[in-house]
Amino acid sequence: LLYLYTEPFSIVVDPFGGRGTTIDLCKRRLRRYWVSDRLPIVERLDIRKWDVLQGAPPLHKRWGDVSLLYLDPPYWKQAEGKYSKDTEDLANMNLEDFYTKLTKFVSDCAGRMKEGAHIALMIQPTQWKNEDKSVTDHVIDLVKKLPKLALEMRISCPYESQQAVAQQVTWAK
């Protein structure tokens, strides 16, 4: 994504950067960054503490230099209780609150970004422990709630080939 949507010295914003991978990659590829997490790990002092429920990060006039907003939020019920027991954690909310809070954050950031900047939402469909084995496709549901943003591309790549059906393998190619 850095090669596709950024140039050297442009800014990448990652508000779910708890492990610091985005920082490490940006340093190697000469990108500036603003990386935060609701509960950053103690070992990474370069990760700011910021909760997306507070709204867009305080980049002030630097929003004009942001080329990529990289969003890798918790996968709702699949991450329930993994990060915290707090009901204000995205992974612990009911689905409608999850959508409302995440789309509010995306809209707030999008309204500050320059024209031509990109938002990458990395999220997989959720299948939680339920009797009918139903799956929630968060990407489609979230895009429907963000009518002012245009969906440029959607790629479905399972983590392992055993998780993919033939159609998904074709799409990934």
N, C-alpha and C positions, 0 to 999 in steps of 0.2 A: 504493500500500500504506500509506503514511503516513496518508492520509485514511480508509482503511477500518479500520485496526487500531490507530491511536494518537490521542491527544488532545494538545493543546499541553502541553508540559513533561514528557510521558512520555519514557521512554528507549528508544532504538533501538540495538541491538547489531549491528554488522556486522564479523565477523572476517575478511572477504575484501575489505576496503575499500581496496585498494591505490592507487587514483587519487583517493580523497577525495570522490567524488560524493555519498555518503551524508551526509558532514559538511556539504557545501554546501547540500544540500536541507534537512537538519535545521535549520540556522541560519536559512534563509529561512522555514521553517514552524514555528518556535518549539518544536522538539523537542530534548531532550537526547540525547546520543549517546556511545557507546563504540565507536570504530572502530579496527581494527587490520589488520595484514597480516603474513604471514610475511616478506615482503621489501618493506616500504613504500618508495615512491619518495622519494628524498632531498629533493626540493623540498617535500614535504608534511610538515612537522615536527609537525603535529597528528594524524598517524596513528601509533598505537602499534605497536611491534613485538611480535607475539604469534603463535605457531604453534598452530593448533588441535590439534596432536598433544600439546600440553601440557595439554589439557583445557579446561574452561570458563574464560573470562577472569576475572581477579580483581576482580569488582565488589563482592564481599562483601555487605553488607546492602542494597546498591542493586539487587540482583536483583529485589526486590519491586516496584520501579518500572518494570521492563522490560516494555514492551507488545509489542515486535516484535523477534524475532531474524531478521535478514535474512541469508540464506546464498546466496551466489553463488560456489560453489567452482569450481576449474578443471574443465573438462569432460573429465576423464580423458584418454584417448588423443588427443583433439583438441588438448589443450594440452601434450602430452608434450614436454619439453625447452624449452618456451616461457619458463618462469619461472626454471628452474634445471636443472642436470644431477643434482642431489641425489636419491638414491633415496627419501629421506624426504619429498619433495615429493608431494602427493596426485596430481598429474598424471603422475608417473613410476612410480607403484606398479602392481603387478598389480591386477586388478579386485577380487579378494576382499579384499586389504589396503585398497584404496580404500574399499570398503563398510564394512569393519570399523572403520577409523579415523574415517570420517565419522559413522557411526551412534553410535559411542562418544561423540564430541563432542556430537552432537545430544542424546543421552540425558542426558549430564552437564549440559548447559545447561537442558534441559526440566525436569529434577529441581529446579532452582533457581528457575524462573520461577513467577510468581503464577498462580493459576487464571484462565483467560480470556485469558492472553497468547497470542500467535500466533508460529508459526515459518513463515517463507516460504522455501521451497527453490526457487531458480531454477536449473534445470538442464535441459538438452535431451538427447534421445536421442543416443547416440554411434554414428556409423558411421565406422569407421577403415579404413585400407587393408587389406582382406582379400579373398580370392578370392570368397567367397560373398556379399559385401556385406551381411552381417548387421548388425542394429542392436541396441544394448543400451538398454533403457528404464530409465534409472537411477532415476527417480522411483518407479516401481512396485517395483523391486527394493529400494530403500531403505525404502520404507514397510513392506514385508513384514518387514524386519528391525527395525522399531520398533513392535511390537504394542501398546505402551502409549499410543501417540499416535494420535489420531483424524485421519484425512484429512478436512478440511472442504471443500476445493475443489481442483480441479485444472484448470488452464487451459493449453491448448497454443497458443502463439502463435509461429509462425515469424518469423524476422527479415525475410524478404522473401516476397512472394506467390509467387514462382517456386519456393520451397521447400515450398509447402503443397499438399496434395491437397484436393479439394473438401470432404471431411468436416472437415478441420482448419479450413478457412475458416469453415464453419458453426459449429463449436465456438467459435472466436474471437469470432464475432459474438454 
